[in-house]
């Protein structure tokens, strides 16, 4: 899901500049996306915060608050607007 998160953030977000050139921002947003995707697929899934914790303590160094909020809203709105067909078991 983390790698999918990289592609999702590049597609969904239009951050000033190219986020693919900012490794730290790219990693934080990919982790955020992977967490939200996992929640979209299964609300009971247990997320391993080990990798995201590496970046979480640096969010205020990496992002301006308004920029992070804008990114979070854009990613979460996109993910939660996705519709998936359910297969009956």
N, C-alpha and C positions, 0 to 999 in steps of 0.2 A: 504494500500500500504506500510505503514511503516513496518508492520510485515513481509510482503513478501520481503521487502528490506533486512531484517535481513537474511533470507534464501538465498537470491541472493548473498549477499556479502560473506557469508561463502562459497558458491559454486564457485563463480567466482574468488575471491581473494586468493592469496597465500602470505599473509603478514608474515614477519619473526615472528615466535611465533604464538600463537593461539589468534585470535582477539576476540573470544567469551569470553576470560578471561579479556579483556580490555573493560570495560563497556562504557567508553567515546568514544573510537574509533568505537565501535560497533554501538552506537547511531548516531554518525555523518554519518557513511557510510549507515546506514539504511535510514536516512532522505534523503541523497543524492540520493539513489536508488529510494526511493518513489517519489521524485520530477521528476526524469528522466523517471520513468515508467508512471507517470501521463501525462507527455509531450508526450510520445510515443503513448499513447492511444488517447489523445485529446489535440491538441495544444491550444485550446481556454479555457481550464480549468483554473480556478483560484486556485492557490496554497496558502494555509494558512501557512505563514512562522513563526507563533507563536512558535511552538515547535522547529523548526530548529534554530531559533534565540537564543534559550537557549544555543545551542552548538556552533553556528557559531563564537561567540566571543572567544571561547577557541580552535579553530582549530590550531592556531600556538603553543599553549601549548601542544596539544595532538599529533600532527604530525610533522615530519620533512617535509619541503616543497616538496622535491623530492618524499617522500613516499605518500603524499596526491595527488600529480599530477599523480603518477603511479596508485593509487587507482581510481581516477576520470576517467582516460583514460580507464582502464580495465572495469569499470562498464559501462561507457557510450558506449564504443565500443560494449560490449555484448548486452546491451539493444537495441541499435539502429540497431543491426544486426538481431534482432528477426523479424520474419515474421508472420503476423496474417492474417487469412482468413477474408475477409469482408463479412458481410451479407447484402444483399440488403433489404431495408425496405419495 
